[in-house]
Amino acid sequence: MSARAVLAATLGAGLLAGCASSSVSLLQDAGGGTGAVAVLDAETESELGALTEANTQARLGGGALSVRPADASRYADLMAWLPAPPRVYVMYFKLGTTELDPGSQPVLAALREIVNERSDVQITGHTDTVGASDANDRLSLDRAVEIRAALVRLGLPLANAKVSGRGERELLLPTADGVAEPANRRVEVIVR
């Protein structure tokens, strides 16, 4: 479930003391996703029903759950306070190096356009399964550090960006050991 749906569900559920009636709303997030909200009986903890479609709501209490359309515009002011969803950028590398694949150069330019001094940036390096796992751990971290350095050279305020290396532990495309898979030789940059 998205943070937006959780917040709307929490506020809509009347968890603030003194609310006369309670309801839960499931709103669509900025990316078009919704997730789901299960409604449980407070005493028995059995499920009364669920909201699974965007912009729906249900009144709580009185047994069975009756789902109906919700007026999402009612929550516009609340939604404006929520942070933008994170953006994920992926760059790929030549085998066994920290050298970017030429097709990934435009991603650096895209990052230059959106990162600013308020951005929270996480840079995570990955490798394929060619080579020893300890060497891949070092290479993945070196790739992440290289991307941070490249972005700093472009003038971005990323000296404090979080940098990590995951080696071959989080393969995008699972392979056997020793397989040179270009999709796994990557750095993911998450910008919030």
Rosetta blueprint (number, residue, H / E / L):
1 M L
2 S L
3 A H
4 R H
5 A H
6 V H
7 L H
8 A H
9 A H
10 T H
11 L H
12 G H
13 A L
14 G L
15 L L
16 L L
17 A L
18 G L
19 C L
20 A L
21 S L
22 S L
23 S E
24 V E
25 S E
26 L E
27 L L
28 Q L
29 D L
30 A L
31 G L
32 G L
33 G L
34 T L
35 G L
36 A L
37 V E
38 A E
39 V E
40 L E
41 D L
42 A L
43 E L
44 T L
45 E L
46 S L
47 E E
48 L E
49 G E
50 A E
51 L E
52 T L
53 E L
54 A L
55 N L
56 T E
57 Q E
58 A E
59 R E
60 L L
61 G L
62 G L
63 G L
64 A L
65 L L
66 S L
67 V E
68 R E
69 P E
70 A L
71 D L
72 A H
73 S H
74 R H
75 Y H
76 A H
77 D H
78 L H
79 M H
80 A H
81 W L
82 L L
83 P L
84 A L
85 P L
86 P L
87 R E
88 V E
89 Y E
90 V E
91 M E
92 Y E
93 F E
94 K L
95 L L
96 G L
97 T L
98 T L
99 E L
100 L E
101 D L
102 P H
103 G H
104 S H
105 Q H
106 P H
107 V H
108 L H
109 A H
110 A H
111 L H
112 R H
113 E H
114 I H
115 V L
116 N L
117 E L
118 R L
119 S L
120 D L
121 V E
122 Q E
123 I E
124 T E
125 G E
126 H L
127 T L
128 D L
129 T L
130 V L
131 G L
132 A L
133 S H
134 D H
135 A H
136 N H
137 D H
138 R H
139 L H
140 S H
141 L H
142 D H
143 R H
144 A H
145 V H
146 E H
147 I H
148 R H
149 A H
150 A H
151 L H
152 V H
153 R H
154 L L
155 G L
156 L L
157 P L
158 L L
159 A L
160 N L
161 A L
162 K E
163 V E
164 S E
165 G E
166 R L
167 G L
168 E L
169 R L
170 E L
171 L L
172 L L
173 L L
174 P L
175 T L
176 A L
177 D L
178 G L
179 V L
180 A L
181 E L
182 P H
183 A H
184 N H
185 R L
186 R E
187 V E
188 E E
189 V E
190 I E
191 V E
192 R L
